[in-house]
């Protein structure tokens, strides 16, 4: 979910991409908000802290799988 928000997404689009039910999705968004990783209400986007975490996560996924994760915005 964190990686899919790298370019910002509407809450609806992000919920559909997450693959979890909407109530669980809202719990995840709140969890990420509380930790300062995500901002926004209807348009969700990563904070600078969230972008850093997403970049680290993408690198870990690449290291473990040998493949570039989808939905990653590279700087």
N, CA, C and O atoms as a CHARMM CRD file, in Angstrom:
* protein
*
  300
    1    1 UNK  N      0.82800  -1.19000   0.00000 PROA 1      0.00000
    2    1 UNK  CA     0.00000   0.00000   0.00000 PROA 1      0.00000
    3    1 UNK  C      0.87400   1.25500   0.00000 PROA 1      0.00000
    4    1 UNK  O      0.58800   2.21700  -0.71300 PROA 1      0.00000
    5    2 UNK  N      1.90900   1.24100   0.77900 PROA 2      0.00000
    6    2 UNK  CA     2.79600   2.40200   0.86800 PROA 2      0.00000
    7    2 UNK  C      3.39500   2.71400  -0.50700 PROA 2      0.00000
    8    2 UNK  O      3.43700   3.87300  -0.91800 PROA 2      0.00000
    9    3 UNK  N      3.85300   1.69100  -1.20700 PROA 3      0.00000
   10    3 UNK  CA     4.45900   1.90700  -2.51600 PROA 3      0.00000
   11    3 UNK  C      3.45700   2.44600  -3.52400 PROA 3      0.00000
   12    3 UNK  O      3.82400   3.23500  -4.39500 PROA 3      0.00000
   13    4 UNK  N      2.21000   2.04000  -3.42100 PROA 4      0.00000
   14    4 UNK  CA     1.20700   2.49000  -4.39400 PROA 4      0.00000
   15    4 UNK  C      0.82100   3.95000  -4.21800 PROA 4      0.00000
   16    4 UNK  O      0.17700   4.52600  -5.09500 PROA 4      0.00000
   17    5 UNK  N      1.20000   4.55600  -3.10400 PROA 5      0.00000
   18    5 UNK  CA     0.86000   5.96200  -2.85400 PROA 5      0.00000
   19    5 UNK  C      1.99100   6.91700  -3.22800 PROA 5      0.00000
   20    5 UNK  O      1.89800   8.11700  -2.97000 PROA 5      0.00000
   21    6 UNK  N      3.05500   6.39400  -3.83300 PROA 6      0.00000
   22    6 UNK  CA     4.21400   7.22600  -4.16300 PROA 6      0.00000
   23    6 UNK  C      3.84600   8.42300  -5.03300 PROA 6      0.00000
   24    6 UNK  O      4.42100   9.49700  -4.86400 PROA 6      0.00000
   25    7 UNK  N      2.92000   8.26800  -5.94100 PROA 7      0.00000
   26    7 UNK  CA     2.50900   9.37200  -6.81600 PROA 7      0.00000
   27    7 UNK  C      1.21200  10.01600  -6.36100 PROA 7      0.00000
   28    7 UNK  O      0.68800  10.90000  -7.03800 PROA 7      0.00000
   29    8 UNK  N      0.68800   9.58100  -5.21700 PROA 8      0.00000
   30    8 UNK  CA    -0.60100  10.08000  -4.74800 PROA 8      0.00000
   31    8 UNK  C     -1.73200   9.37500  -5.47900 PROA 8      0.00000
   32    8 UNK  O     -1.62800   9.09300  -6.67300 PROA 8      0.00000
   33    9 UNK  N     -2.78100   9.09900  -4.77900 PROA 9      0.00000
   34    9 UNK  CA    -3.95900   8.43400  -5.36800 PROA 9      0.00000
   35    9 UNK  C     -5.18500   8.86900  -4.59500 PROA 9      0.00000
   36    9 UNK  O     -5.11400   9.26400  -3.43200 PROA 9      0.00000
   37   10 UNK  N     -6.30500   8.78500  -5.27700 PROA 10     0.00000
   38   10 UNK  CA    -7.55300   9.03400  -4.56800 PROA 10     0.00000
   39   10 UNK  C     -7.75300   7.90700  -3.56600 PROA 10     0.00000
   40   10 UNK  O     -7.23800   6.80400  -3.74700 PROA 10     0.00000
   41   11 UNK  N     -8.49800   8.19000  -2.52000 PROA 11     0.00000
   42   11 UNK  CA    -8.76400   7.17000  -1.50100 PROA 11     0.00000
   43   11 UNK  C     -9.44800   5.95600  -2.14500 PROA 11     0.00000
   44   11 UNK  O     -9.14000   4.80900  -1.82300 PROA 11     0.00000
   45   12 UNK  N    -10.36900   6.23500  -3.04900 PROA 12     0.00000
   46   12 UNK  CA   -11.10300   5.14500  -3.72000 PROA 12     0.00000
   47   12 UNK  C    -10.15700   4.25100  -4.52500 PROA 12     0.00000
   48   12 UNK  O    -10.20800   3.02600  -4.41700 PROA 12     0.00000
   49   13 UNK  N     -9.29400   4.87200  -5.33200 PROA 13     0.00000
   50   13 UNK  CA    -8.35500   4.10600  -6.15000 PROA 13     0.00000
   51   13 UNK  C     -7.38900   3.31600  -5.26900 PROA 13     0.00000
   52   13 UNK  O     -7.12200   2.14400  -5.53300 PROA 13     0.00000
   53   14 UNK  N     -6.87400   3.94800  -4.23900 PROA 14     0.00000
   54   14 UNK  CA    -5.94900   3.27200  -3.33400 PROA 14     0.00000
   55   14 UNK  C     -6.62800   2.08500  -2.64800 PROA 14     0.00000
   56   14 UNK  O     -6.01400   1.03200  -2.47600 PROA 14     0.00000
   57   15 UNK  N     -7.87600   2.25300  -2.26200 PROA 15     0.00000
   58   15 UNK  CA    -8.61900   1.16400  -1.61400 PROA 15     0.00000
   59   15 UNK  C     -8.77900  -0.01500  -2.56700 PROA 15     0.00000
   60   15 UNK  O     -8.59700  -1.16700  -2.17200 PROA 15     0.00000
   61   16 UNK  N     -9.11500   0.27200  -3.81000 PROA 16     0.00000
   62   16 UNK  CA    -9.27900  -0.80600  -4.79300 PROA 16     0.00000
   63   16 UNK  C     -7.95900  -1.53200  -5.04200 PROA 16     0.00000
   64   16 UNK  O     -7.93400  -2.75900  -5.13700 PROA 16     0.00000
   65   17 UNK  N     -6.87300  -0.78600  -5.14600 PROA 17     0.00000
   66   17 UNK  CA    -5.56700  -1.39400  -5.39300 PROA 17     0.00000
   67   17 UNK  C     -5.05600  -2.19700  -4.20900 PROA 17     0.00000
   68   17 UNK  O     -4.26700  -3.12600  -4.38000 PROA 17     0.00000
   69   18 UNK  N     -5.49800  -1.84600  -3.01500 PROA 18     0.00000
   70   18 UNK  CA    -4.98600  -2.51100  -1.81400 PROA 18     0.00000
   71   18 UNK  C     -5.39000  -3.98100  -1.74100 PROA 18     0.00000
   72   18 UNK  O     -4.65800  -4.80300  -1.19000 PROA 18     0.00000
   73   19 UNK  N     -6.54600  -4.30900  -2.29300 PROA 19     0.00000
   74   19 UNK  CA    -6.99300  -5.69600  -2.26600 PROA 19     0.00000
   75   19 UNK  C     -7.57200  -6.14600  -0.93500 PROA 19     0.00000
   76   19 UNK  O     -7.82300  -7.33500  -0.73800 PROA 19     0.00000
   77   20 UNK  N     -7.78400  -5.21300  -0.02700 PROA 20     0.00000
   78   20 UNK  CA    -8.41200  -5.56500   1.25100 PROA 20     0.00000
   79   20 UNK  C     -9.76500  -4.86600   1.33700 PROA 20     0.00000
   80   20 UNK  O    -10.03400  -3.93600   0.57800 PROA 20     0.00000
   81   21 UNK  N    -10.60700  -5.30900   2.25100 PROA 21     0.00000
   82   21 UNK  CA   -11.91900  -4.66800   2.34700 PROA 21     0.00000
   83   21 UNK  C    -11.74400  -3.23000   2.83200 PROA 21     0.00000
   84   21 UNK  O    -10.72400  -2.87900   3.42500 PROA 21     0.00000
   85   22 UNK  N    -12.74800  -2.41800   2.57000 PROA 22     0.00000
   86   22 UNK  CA   -12.63200  -0.98100   2.79400 PROA 22     0.00000
   87   22 UNK  C    -12.38700  -0.62600   4.26000 PROA 22     0.00000
   88   22 UNK  O    -11.59700   0.27200   4.54900 PROA 22     0.00000
   89   23 UNK  N    -13.04100  -1.30600   5.17200 PROA 23     0.00000
   90   23 UNK  CA   -12.82800  -1.01600   6.59700 PROA 23     0.00000
   91   23 UNK  C    -11.38900  -1.30100   7.01200 PROA 23     0.00000
   92   23 UNK  O    -10.79400  -0.52300   7.75800 PROA 23     0.00000
   93   24 UNK  N    -10.83100  -2.40400   6.53700 PROA 24     0.00000
   94   24 UNK  CA    -9.43100  -2.73800   6.83700 PROA 24     0.00000
   95   24 UNK  C     -8.50900  -1.70000   6.18900 PROA 24     0.00000
   96   24 UNK  O     -7.53200  -1.27000   6.80200 PROA 24     0.00000
   97   25 UNK  N     -8.81600  -1.30000   4.95600 PROA 25     0.00000
   98   25 UNK  CA    -8.03700  -0.26800   4.27100 PROA 25     0.00000
   99   25 UNK  C     -7.98300   1.01200   5.10600 PROA 25     0.00000
  100   25 UNK  O     -6.91500   1.60100   5.26900 PROA 25     0.00000
  101   26 UNK  N     -9.13100   1.44300   5.63500 PROA 26     0.00000
  102   26 UNK  CA    -9.16700   2.66700   6.45200 PROA 26     0.00000
  103   26 UNK  C     -8.31300   2.51800   7.70600 PROA 26     0.00000
  104   26 UNK  O     -7.68400   3.47900   8.14900 PROA 26     0.00000
  105   27 UNK  N     -8.29000   1.31900   8.27400 PROA 27     0.00000
  106   27 UNK  CA    -7.42900   1.07100   9.44400 PROA 27     0.00000
  107   27 UNK  C     -5.95500   1.21900   9.06000 PROA 27     0.00000
  108   27 UNK  O     -5.17200   1.80600   9.80700 PROA 27     0.00000
  109   28 UNK  N     -5.58100   0.68800   7.90200 PROA 28     0.00000
  110   28 UNK  CA    -4.19600   0.80600   7.44100 PROA 28     0.00000
  111   28 UNK  C     -3.83000   2.26300   7.19300 PROA 28     0.00000
  112   28 UNK  O     -2.74500   2.70800   7.56800 PROA 28     0.00000
  113   29 UNK  N     -4.73600   3.00600   6.56000 PROA 29     0.00000
  114   29 UNK  CA    -4.46500   4.42100   6.29600 PROA 29     0.00000
  115   29 UNK  C     -4.26900   5.16600   7.61100 PROA 29     0.00000
  116   29 UNK  O     -3.35000   5.97600   7.73200 PROA 29     0.00000
  117   30 UNK  N     -5.10600   4.90400   8.57600 PROA 30     0.00000
  118   30 UNK  CA    -4.97500   5.56100   9.87400 PROA 30     0.00000
  119   30 UNK  C     -3.64800   5.19200  10.53400 PROA 30     0.00000
  120   30 UNK  O     -2.99200   6.05200  11.12200 PROA 30     0.00000
  121   31 UNK  N     -3.25700   3.94900  10.44500 PROA 31     0.00000
  122   31 UNK  CA    -1.98100   3.49100  10.99100 PROA 31     0.00000
  123   31 UNK  C     -0.82500   4.26500  10.34900 PROA 31     0.00000
  124   31 UNK  O      0.08000   4.73000  11.04200 PROA 31     0.00000
  125   32 UNK  N     -0.86300   4.39600   9.03100 PROA 32     0.00000
  126   32 UNK  CA     0.19400   5.11200   8.31400 PROA 32     0.00000
  127   32 UNK  C      0.17900   6.60300   8.64400 PROA 32     0.00000
  128   32 UNK  O      1.23300   7.22800   8.75900 PROA 32     0.00000
  129   33 UNK  N     -1.01600   7.16900   8.79600 PROA 33     0.00000
  130   33 UNK  CA    -1.13700   8.58900   9.18700 PROA 33     0.00000
  131   33 UNK  C     -0.53300   8.83500  10.56400 PROA 33     0.00000
  132   33 UNK  O      0.22200   9.78800  10.75300 PROA 33     0.00000
  133   34 UNK  N     -0.86300   7.98000  11.51800 PROA 34     0.00000
  134   34 UNK  CA    -0.36600   8.13000  12.88700 PROA 34     0.00000
  135   34 UNK  C      1.15500   8.09900  12.95100 PROA 34     0.00000
  136   34 UNK  O      1.75700   8.68400  13.85100 PROA 34     0.00000
  137   35 UNK  N      1.76400   7.42500  12.00600 PROA 35     0.00000
  138   35 UNK  CA     3.21200   7.32200  11.97200 PROA 35     0.00000
  139   35 UNK  C      3.85500   8.36700  11.07200 PROA 35     0.00000
  140   35 UNK  O      5.07000   8.36500  10.87700 PROA 35     0.00000
  141   36 UNK  N      3.03100   9.26300  10.52100 PROA 36     0.00000
  142   36 UNK  CA     3.55100  10.35900   9.71200 PROA 36     0.00000
  143   36 UNK  C      4.01000   9.95900   8.33100 PROA 36     0.00000
  144   36 UNK  O      4.84000  10.64300   7.73200 PROA 36     0.00000
  145   37 UNK  N      3.47900   8.84700   7.80600 PROA 37     0.00000
  146   37 UNK  CA     3.90600   8.35700   6.49500 PROA 37     0.00000
  147   37 UNK  C      2.96800   8.78000   5.36700 PROA 37     0.00000
  148   37 UNK  O      3.38600   8.87000   4.21200 PROA 37     0.00000
  149   38 UNK  N      1.70500   9.03900   5.69700 PROA 38     0.00000
  150   38 UNK  CA     0.68200   9.37300   4.69800 PROA 38     0.00000
  151   38 UNK  C     -0.07100  10.60700   5.15300 PROA 38     0.00000
  152   38 UNK  O     -0.30000  10.80500   6.34600 PROA 38     0.00000
  153   39 UNK  N     -0.45700  11.43900   4.18900 PROA 39     0.00000
  154   39 UNK  CA    -1.24700  12.63900   4.46900 PROA 39     0.00000
  155   39 UNK  C     -2.39900  12.70500   3.46100 PROA 39     0.00000
  156   39 UNK  O     -2.38000  12.03900   2.42600 PROA 39     0.00000
  157   40 UNK  N     -3.39300  13.51900   3.78900 PROA 40     0.00000
  158   40 UNK  CA    -4.52000  13.73800   2.89000 PROA 40     0.00000
  159   40 UNK  C     -5.76000  13.01600   3.35600 PROA 40     0.00000
  160   40 UNK  O     -5.70500  12.08800   4.16300 PROA 40     0.00000
  161   41 UNK  N     -6.87200  13.46500   2.83000 PROA 41     0.00000
  162   41 UNK  CA    -8.16300  12.83900   3.13700 PROA 41     0.00000
  163   41 UNK  C     -8.67300  12.06000   1.93300 PROA 41     0.00000
  164   41 UNK  O     -8.64900  10.82900   1.92600 PROA 41     0.00000
  165   42 UNK  N     -9.13400  12.77800   0.92100 PROA 42     0.00000
  166   42 UNK  CA    -9.63900  12.10400  -0.27800 PROA 42     0.00000
  167   42 UNK  C     -8.52100  11.78100  -1.25900 PROA 42     0.00000
  168   42 UNK  O     -8.60100  10.78900  -1.98500 PROA 42     0.00000
  169   43 UNK  N     -7.49000  12.60100  -1.28800 PROA 43     0.00000
  170   43 UNK  CA    -6.30000  12.35900  -2.10600 PROA 43     0.00000
  171   43 UNK  C     -5.17000  11.99700  -1.15700 PROA 43     0.00000
  172   43 UNK  O     -4.67100  12.84900  -0.42300 PROA 43     0.00000
  173   44 UNK  N     -4.77000  10.73700  -1.17200 PROA 44     0.00000
  174   44 UNK  CA    -3.72900  10.27000  -0.26600 PROA 44     0.00000
  175   44 UNK  C     -2.36300  10.42400  -0.92500 PROA 44     0.00000
  176   44 UNK  O     -2.20000  10.13500  -2.11000 PROA 44     0.00000
  177   45 UNK  N     -1.39700  10.87800  -0.15600 PROA 45     0.00000
  178   45 UNK  CA    -0.03900  11.03400  -0.67400 PROA 45     0.00000
  179   45 UNK  C      0.94900  10.74300   0.45500 PROA 45     0.00000
  180   45 UNK  O      0.62400  10.83000   1.63900 PROA 45     0.00000
  181   46 UNK  N      2.15600  10.39800   0.04500 PROA 46     0.00000
  182   46 UNK  CA     3.20300  10.14100   1.02000 PROA 46     0.00000
  183   46 UNK  C      3.77600  11.45200   1.52900 PROA 46     0.00000
  184   46 UNK  O      3.92000  12.41700   0.77800 PROA 46     0.00000
  185   47 UNK  N      4.09500  11.47100   2.79100 PROA 47     0.00000
  186   47 UNK  CA     4.84100  12.58000   3.36500 PROA 47     0.00000
  187   47 UNK  C      6.32100  12.35300   2.99200 PROA 47     0.00000
  188   47 UNK  O      6.65900  11.29100   2.46900 PROA 47     0.00000
  189   48 UNK  N      7.19000  13.31600   3.25000 PROA 48     0.00000
  190   48 UNK  CA     8.61800  13.05400   3.01400 PROA 48     0.00000
  191   48 UNK  C      9.11300  11.80900   3.76700 PROA 48     0.00000
  192   48 UNK  O      9.88900  11.01900   3.23000 PROA 48     0.00000
  193   49 UNK  N      8.65900  11.64800   5.00000 PROA 49     0.00000
  194   49 UNK  CA     9.02100  10.45300   5.78100 PROA 49     0.00000
  195   49 UNK  C      8.47700   9.19200   5.10900 PROA 49     0.00000
  196   49 UNK  O      9.15600   8.16700   5.06200 PROA 49     0.00000
  197   50 UNK  N      7.24700   9.27200   4.58900 PROA 50     0.00000
  198   50 UNK  CA     6.64900   8.13600   3.89100 PROA 50     0.00000
  199   50 UNK  C      7.38000   7.79800   2.60600 PROA 50     0.00000
  200   50 UNK  O      7.54100   6.62300   2.27300 PROA 50     0.00000
  201   51 UNK  N      7.82700   8.82100   1.87600 PROA 51     0.00000
  202   51 UNK  CA     8.57600   8.60600   0.63400 PROA 51     0.00000
  203   51 UNK  C      9.90300   7.90800   0.92500 PROA 51     0.00000
  204   51 UNK  O     10.33300   7.02700   0.18000 PROA 51     0.00000
  205   52 UNK  N     10.54100   8.31500   2.01800 PROA 52     0.00000
  206   52 UNK  CA    11.79700   7.67400   2.41100 PROA 52     0.00000
  207   52 UNK  C     11.55500   6.20300   2.77400 PROA 52     0.00000
  208   52 UNK  O     12.32400   5.32800   2.37500 PROA 52     0.00000
  209   53 UNK  N     10.49500   5.93900   3.52400 PROA 53     0.00000
  210   53 UNK  CA    10.16900   4.56600   3.91000 PROA 53     0.00000
  211   53 UNK  C      9.82600   3.72500   2.68000 PROA 53     0.00000
  212   53 UNK  O     10.22200   2.56200   2.59500 PROA 53     0.00000
  213   54 UNK  N      9.10100   4.30100   1.73600 PROA 54     0.00000
  214   54 UNK  CA     8.73300   3.57500   0.50900 PROA 54     0.00000
  215   54 UNK  C      9.97700   3.24500  -0.30500 PROA 54     0.00000
  216   54 UNK  O     10.08100   2.14800  -0.85400 PROA 54     0.00000
  217   55 UNK  N     10.91300   4.17200  -0.39000 PROA 55     0.00000
  218   55 UNK  CA    12.15200   3.92700  -1.12900 PROA 55     0.00000
  219   55 UNK  C     12.95100   2.79600  -0.49500 PROA 55     0.00000
  220   55 UNK  O     13.48600   1.93600  -1.19300 PROA 55     0.00000
  221   56 UNK  N     13.02800   2.80400   0.84100 PROA 56     0.00000
  222   56 UNK  CA    13.74000   1.72100   1.53600 PROA 56     0.00000
  223   56 UNK  C     13.04400   0.38200   1.33100 PROA 56     0.00000
  224   56 UNK  O     13.69300  -0.64400   1.12800 PROA 56     0.00000
  225   57 UNK  N     11.71200   0.40500   1.38700 PROA 57     0.00000
  226   57 UNK  CA    10.93700  -0.81200   1.16900 PROA 57     0.00000
  227   57 UNK  C     11.14700  -1.34000  -0.24500 PROA 57     0.00000
  228   57 UNK  O     11.32200  -2.54300  -0.43900 PROA 57     0.00000
  229   58 UNK  N     11.13300  -0.44800  -1.23300 PROA 58     0.00000
  230   58 UNK  CA    11.34000  -0.85400  -2.62300 PROA 58     0.00000
  231   58 UNK  C     12.71700  -1.49000  -2.81000 PROA 58     0.00000
  232   58 UNK  O     12.85900  -2.48400  -3.52200 PROA 58     0.00000
  233   59 UNK  N     13.73000  -0.90800  -2.16500 PROA 59     0.00000
  234   59 UNK  CA    15.07400  -1.47800  -2.26900 PROA 59     0.00000
  235   59 UNK  C     15.14900  -2.85300  -1.62800 PROA 59     0.00000
  236   59 UNK  O     15.81500  -3.74800  -2.14900 PROA 59     0.00000
  237   60 UNK  N     14.47300  -3.02600  -0.51000 PROA 60     0.00000
  238   60 UNK  CA    14.45500  -4.32900   0.14900 PROA 60     0.00000
  239   60 UNK  C     13.74800  -5.36900  -0.72200 PROA 60     0.00000
  240   60 UNK  O     14.22500  -6.49600  -0.85900 PROA 60     0.00000
  241   61 UNK  N     12.62500  -4.99500  -1.30200 PROA 61     0.00000
  242   61 UNK  CA    11.89700  -5.91800  -2.18800 PROA 61     0.00000
  243   61 UNK  C     12.77800  -6.31000  -3.36100 PROA 61     0.00000
  244   61 UNK  O     12.84100  -7.48300  -3.72900 PROA 61     0.00000
  245   62 UNK  N     13.46400  -5.32600  -3.95300 PROA 62     0.00000
  246   62 UNK  CA    14.34900  -5.62000  -5.08300 PROA 62     0.00000
  247   62 UNK  C     15.47400  -6.54700  -4.66500 PROA 62     0.00000
  248   62 UNK  O     15.82500  -7.47300  -5.39600 PROA 62     0.00000
  249   63 UNK  N     16.04300  -6.30100  -3.48600 PROA 63     0.00000
  250   63 UNK  CA    17.12500  -7.14400  -2.98900 PROA 63     0.00000
  251   63 UNK  C     16.65800  -8.58100  -2.77100 PROA 63     0.00000
  252   63 UNK  O     17.37700  -9.52600  -3.09400 PROA 63     0.00000
  253   64 UNK  N     15.46500  -8.74300  -2.22700 PROA 64     0.00000
  254   64 UNK  CA    14.95700 -10.07600  -1.90600 PROA 64     0.00000
  255   64 UNK  C     14.44700 -10.83600  -3.12600 PROA 64     0.00000
  256   64 UNK  O     14.59100 -12.05600  -3.20800 PROA 64     0.00000
  257   65 UNK  N     13.84600 -10.10900  -4.07900 PROA 65     0.00000
  258   65 UNK  CA    13.22600 -10.78100  -5.22600 PROA 65     0.00000
  259   65 UNK  C     14.01900 -10.64000  -6.51800 PROA 65     0.00000
  260   65 UNK  O     13.82800 -11.41400  -7.45600 PROA 65     0.00000
  261   66 UNK  N     14.91100  -9.65100  -6.56800 PROA 66     0.00000
  262   66 UNK  CA    15.63900  -9.39900  -7.80400 PROA 66     0.00000
  263   66 UNK  C     14.82700  -8.61800  -8.82000 PROA 66     0.00000
  264   66 UNK  O     15.28200  -8.39900  -9.94300 PROA 66     0.00000
  265   67 UNK  N     13.63900  -8.19800  -8.44300 PROA 67     0.00000
  266   67 UNK  CA    12.75700  -7.46400  -9.35100 PROA 67     0.00000
  267   67 UNK  C     12.38300  -6.11700  -8.75600 PROA 67     0.00000
  268   67 UNK  O     12.25900  -5.96700  -7.54000 PROA 67     0.00000
  269   68 UNK  N     12.20600  -5.14100  -9.63800 PROA 68     0.00000
  270   68 UNK  CA    11.76400  -3.81300  -9.23400 PROA 68     0.00000
  271   68 UNK  C     10.27900  -3.89300  -8.87000 PROA 68     0.00000
  272   68 UNK  O      9.47600  -4.36000  -9.67800 PROA 68     0.00000
  273   69 UNK  N      9.90100  -3.44600  -7.66600 PROA 69     0.00000
  274   69 UNK  CA     8.46800  -3.47800  -7.31400 PROA 69     0.00000
  275   69 UNK  C      7.68400  -2.49600  -8.18000 PROA 69     0.00000
  276   69 UNK  O      8.22300  -1.48400  -8.62900 PROA 69     0.00000
  277   70 UNK  N      6.43700  -2.79600  -8.40500 PROA 70     0.00000
  278   70 UNK  CA     5.57700  -1.93100  -9.19700 PROA 70     0.00000
  279   70 UNK  C      5.19400  -0.71100  -8.37800 PROA 70     0.00000
  280   70 UNK  O      5.27700  -0.72400  -7.15000 PROA 70     0.00000
  281   71 UNK  N      4.77000   0.35200  -9.07100 PROA 71     0.00000
  282   71 UNK  CA     4.25400   1.57600  -8.42900 PROA 71     0.00000
  283   71 UNK  C      5.29300   2.28300  -7.58100 PROA 71     0.00000
  284   71 UNK  O      4.96100   2.83300  -6.53100 PROA 71     0.00000
  285   72 UNK  N      6.54100   2.27700  -8.01600 PROA 72     0.00000
  286   72 UNK  CA     7.57700   2.96700  -7.26500 PROA 72     0.00000
  287   72 UNK  C      8.06100   4.16400  -8.07000 PROA 72     0.00000
  288   72 UNK  O      8.42500   4.03900  -9.23900 PROA 72     0.00000
  289   73 UNK  N      8.05900   5.29700  -7.44100 PROA 73     0.00000
  290   73 UNK  CA     8.55300   6.51800  -8.06900 PROA 73     0.00000
  291   73 UNK  C     10.00300   6.69500  -7.66200 PROA 73     0.00000
  292   73 UNK  O     10.30000   6.87500  -6.48100 PROA 73     0.00000
  293   74 UNK  N     10.90200   6.64700  -8.62200 PROA 74     0.00000
  294   74 UNK  CA    12.32600   6.79900  -8.34200 PROA 74     0.00000
  295   74 UNK  C     12.74400   8.23900  -8.52400 PROA 74     0.00000
  296   74 UNK  O     12.30400   8.91200  -9.45700 PROA 74     0.00000
  297   75 UNK  N     13.59400   8.70900  -7.63100 PROA 75     0.00000
  298   75 UNK  CA    14.10400  10.08800  -7.70700 PROA 75     0.00000
  299   75 UNK  C     15.39200  10.11200  -8.48200 PROA 75     0.00000
  300   75 UNK  O     15.98500  11.17500  -8.66200 PROA 75     0.00000
